[in-house]
Amino acid sequence: MHDELTAITEFAEETAQQAGELIIQQRRGGNLKHDYKDATELVTQADIEADEFIAQRIQQAFPKHRILSEEAMPDLAQAENLDTPLWIVDPIDGTVNYAYGHAQVAVSIAYAEKGRVCAGVVHCPFQQETFMATQGQGALLNRMPIEVASATELRRSLIATGFPYGKDEIPTLVRRLERVLTHCRDIRRIGSAAADICWVACGRLDGYYESVSPWDFAAARLIALEAGATCGHFSPVPEGYPEDLWGRDLIITAPGIHNALKELLPEPAGA
């Protein structure tokens, strides 16, 4: 099983890197075609083409496996079906960054069995960085071992978060942001959840919190765990739903600041 998972991780690594080359070429070609999902969420032609490329590779190599992908009319109920191996894919995490010419863009591919993520790859093509992990084997950046920062004081910690496309929860998010900013060194908003979490994994950030979808964080969460991070949620995970794939109120940090940050994040009673 150890060798089988390693081979799956290496397959995901190769697939993510090839998809990364595709989206680089698409952006260099200019004239990026784009549209909007649900009237607000940006999607480019490169998202769709990279998604089709990744899906085709997986289907050819593992025809009996399922795929949960952001761009393929995702059905989150798939995450609750634990019988068949599941691939969780985001062809471009950070689409707005991608469309605006920013470098913080990631291809994210995770592999789960029975609701547990066992392999994960996050490839940042414009920075030529590939983060990867196989369960129980540690985390790597460009094939070199990485580990989380040794932060123990929230006041001296750099924290990342993000904001949703929908604006309904903005007042709650702003209050949370104020509480965290008051108690930490500073906050970063990078624009790719997968990159945020991988930066926690390699010590560029001390912590991260946000509510995101499975394809945004599944691979990166495993990478962070294997690098020594503490991962959890600051609200309950629904009973029966795989914790590895539940993205609501996610928190991933260096172990020494986890509790301190987690205490700040829930909305105080009566707020």
GICORWO-V956444 format. One record per residue. N is the residue number from 1. PHI is phi as a letter, one per 30 degrees, with the letter a starting at -180 (999 if undefined). OMEGA is omega in whole degrees, -180 to 180 (* if undefined). D_LAST is the distance of its C-alpha to the last C-alpha in Angstrom with 2 decimals. Layout:
n | phi | omega | d_last
N | PHI | OMEGA | D_LAST
N | PHI | OMEGA | D_LAST
//
This chain:
n | phi | omega | d_last
1 | 999 | 178 | 49.22
2 | e | -179 | 48.52
3 | d | -180 | 50.96
4 | d | 179 | 49.67
5 | d | 177 | 46.07
6 | d | 179 | 47.40
7 | d | 178 | 49.39
8 | d | 178 | 46.37
9 | d | -180 | 44.41
10 | d | 174 | 47.42
11 | d | 179 | 47.69
12 | d | 178 | 44.04
13 | d | -180 | 44.73
14 | d | -180 | 47.77
15 | d | -179 | 46.07
16 | d | -180 | 43.07
17 | d | 177 | 45.44
18 | d | 176 | 47.62
19 | d | 177 | 44.67
20 | d | 177 | 43.65
21 | d | 179 | 47.12
22 | d | -176 | 46.80
23 | d | 173 | 43.63
24 | d | -178 | 45.12
25 | d | 178 | 48.21
26 | d | -178 | 46.25
27 | d | 178 | 44.44
28 | d | -180 | 47.65
29 | d | 180 | 49.37
30 | i | 178 | 47.13
31 | h | -180 | 46.40
32 | d | 176 | 43.40
33 | d | -179 | 42.89
34 | b | 179 | 39.31
35 | b | -180 | 37.37
36 | b | 171 | 33.83
37 | c | 179 | 32.27
38 | h | 174 | 29.93
39 | i | -176 | 30.62
40 | b | -171 | 28.40
41 | c | -177 | 29.32
42 | d | 173 | 32.45
43 | b | -179 | 35.36
44 | c | 175 | 38.77
45 | d | 179 | 42.20
46 | d | 174 | 42.11
47 | e | -175 | 39.12
48 | d | -178 | 41.20
49 | d | 178 | 44.43
50 | d | 178 | 42.96
51 | d | 179 | 41.29
52 | d | 179 | 44.63
53 | d | -178 | 46.45
54 | d | -179 | 44.22
55 | d | 180 | 44.32
56 | d | 178 | 48.08
57 | d | -178 | 48.55
58 | d | -178 | 46.51
59 | d | 178 | 48.25
60 | d | -176 | 51.64
61 | d | -175 | 51.05
62 | b | -172 | 49.01
63 | d | -178 | 49.81
64 | c | -180 | 48.31
65 | d | 176 | 44.86
66 | c | 180 | 41.85
67 | b | 173 | 39.86
68 | c | -174 | 36.18
69 | b | -178 | 36.00
70 | e | -171 | 33.55
71 | c | -174 | 36.35
72 | c | 180 | 38.16
73 | h | -171 | 36.03
74 | d | 175 | 33.99
75 | c | -175 | 33.47
76 | d | 177 | 30.72
77 | d | 177 | 32.31
78 | e | -178 | 35.03
79 | d | -179 | 32.87
80 | c | 176 | 33.06
81 | d | -171 | 36.86
82 | c | -172 | 37.94
83 | d | -174 | 41.67
84 | c | 177 | 42.59
85 | e | -173 | 41.88
86 | b | 171 | 39.26
87 | c | -179 | 39.11
88 | c | -166 | 35.77
89 | b | 165 | 36.51
90 | b | -175 | 34.94
91 | d | 173 | 37.93
92 | b | 172 | 36.05
93 | c | -172 | 32.61
94 | j | -176 | 31.72
95 | d | 179 | 33.49
96 | d | 175 | 32.16
97 | e | -179 | 33.46
98 | e | -177 | 36.68
99 | d | -178 | 37.17
100 | c | 177 | 36.63
101 | i | 178 | 39.01
102 | d | -175 | 36.63
103 | c | -174 | 37.68
104 | d | -177 | 34.48
105 | b | -177 | 35.46
106 | b | 167 | 35.94
107 | c | -176 | 37.82
108 | c | 179 | 36.11
109 | b | 177 | 38.07
110 | b | 179 | 37.11
111 | b | -176 | 39.16
112 | b | 173 | 37.87
113 | b | 179 | 39.76
114 | h | 177 | 38.31
115 | i | 179 | 34.78
116 | c | 177 | 35.28
117 | d | -175 | 35.66
118 | c | -179 | 39.00
119 | b | -179 | 39.82
120 | a | 177 | 37.99
121 | b | 172 | 39.09
122 | b | -178 | 37.23
123 | c | 179 | 39.74
124 | c | -167 | 38.94
125 | d | -177 | 42.10
126 | d | 176 | 41.94
127 | c | -179 | 41.51
128 | h | 178 | 43.93
129 | b | 178 | 41.67
130 | b | 175 | 41.56
131 | c | -180 | 39.16
132 | a | 178 | 40.16
133 | a | 169 | 39.86
134 | c | -176 | 41.53
135 | e | 177 | 40.00
136 | i | -175 | 41.39
137 | b | 179 | 43.23
138 | i | -177 | 40.88
139 | c | -176 | 39.56
140 | b | 167 | 41.69
141 | b | -174 | 41.53
142 | h | 175 | 44.81
143 | i | 176 | 46.26
144 | c | -177 | 45.43
145 | d | 176 | 43.15
146 | b | 175 | 39.67
147 | b | -177 | 37.07
148 | d | 178 | 33.57
149 | d | -179 | 33.03
150 | c | -177 | 33.23
151 | e | 177 | 29.98
152 | b | -180 | 28.73
153 | b | 179 | 26.44
154 | d | -178 | 23.24
155 | e | -179 | 23.85
156 | c | -175 | 27.11
157 | c | 178 | 25.99
158 | c | -173 | 25.95
159 | c | 177 | 23.24
160 | c | 173 | 23.39
161 | a | 177 | 21.11
162 | b | -177 | 21.52
163 | b | -177 | 20.03
164 | d | 175 | 20.83
165 | d | 177 | 23.25
166 | d | -173 | 20.96
167 | c | -174 | 18.49
168 | d | -174 | 16.06
169 | c | -176 | 13.37
170 | e | -180 | 13.96
171 | e | 178 | 10.69
172 | d | -179 | 9.03
173 | d | -180 | 12.32
174 | d | 177 | 12.52
175 | d | 178 | 9.44
176 | d | 179 | 11.02
177 | d | 179 | 14.33
178 | d | 180 | 13.63
179 | d | -178 | 12.75
180 | d | -178 | 15.86
181 | d | 178 | 18.06
182 | d | -172 | 17.51
183 | c | -179 | 18.82
184 | b | 179 | 21.53
185 | d | -179 | 24.80
186 | a | 180 | 23.95
187 | b | 175 | 22.73
188 | c | 175 | 25.11
189 | b | -169 | 24.74
190 | d | 176 | 28.15
191 | j | 175 | 27.96
192 | b | -179 | 29.26
193 | d | -180 | 27.25
194 | d | 178 | 30.59
195 | d | 177 | 31.69
196 | e | -174 | 28.44
197 | d | 177 | 28.84
198 | d | 176 | 32.56
199 | d | 170 | 32.00
200 | d | -177 | 29.98
201 | d | -176 | 32.97
202 | c | 173 | 35.46
203 | i | 177 | 33.56
204 | d | 174 | 32.85
205 | b | 179 | 29.11
206 | c | -179 | 27.48
207 | a | -177 | 24.55
208 | a | 172 | 22.92
209 | b | 179 | 19.84
210 | l | 169 | 19.28
211 | c | -174 | 19.46
212 | b | 179 | 23.10
213 | c | -176 | 26.05
214 | e | -177 | 28.73
215 | d | 179 | 31.31
216 | d | -168 | 29.14
217 | b | -170 | 28.81
218 | e | -179 | 31.22
219 | d | -176 | 34.12
220 | d | 180 | 32.24
221 | d | 178 | 30.30
222 | d | 179 | 33.69
223 | d | 179 | 35.03
224 | d | 178 | 32.21
225 | e | -178 | 32.69
226 | d | 176 | 36.41
227 | d | 177 | 35.89
228 | j | -179 | 34.08
229 | d | 170 | 30.39
230 | c | -177 | 27.79
231 | b | 179 | 26.09
232 | a | 179 | 23.28
233 | b | 178 | 19.94
234 | c | 167 | 16.40
235 | b | -174 | 15.97
236 | d | 172 | 18.88
237 | d | -179 | 22.03
238 | e | -180 | 23.43
239 | e | 178 | 26.38
240 | j | 180 | 29.63
241 | c | -179 | 28.34
242 | d | -179 | 29.87
243 | d | -180 | 27.44
244 | d | -175 | 29.60
245 | c | 179 | 28.77
246 | c | -172 | 25.09
247 | c | -179 | 23.26
248 | d | 176 | 19.66
249 | h | -179 | 17.42
250 | d | 175 | 20.64
251 | b | -178 | 21.13
252 | b | -172 | 24.65
253 | b | 162 | 25.63
254 | d | -174 | 28.42
255 | e | -173 | 28.42
256 | d | -180 | 28.02
257 | c | -172 | 24.50
258 | e | -176 | 23.07
259 | d | -179 | 21.20
260 | d | 179 | 19.86
261 | d | -178 | 18.45
262 | e | 180 | 17.20
263 | d | -177 | 15.10
264 | d | -165 | 13.17
265 | d | 179 | 12.57
266 | d | 177 | 10.27
267 | d | -180 | 6.57
268 | e | 179 | 5.56
269 | e | 178 | 5.58
270 | i | -179 | 3.82
271 | d | * | 0.00
//
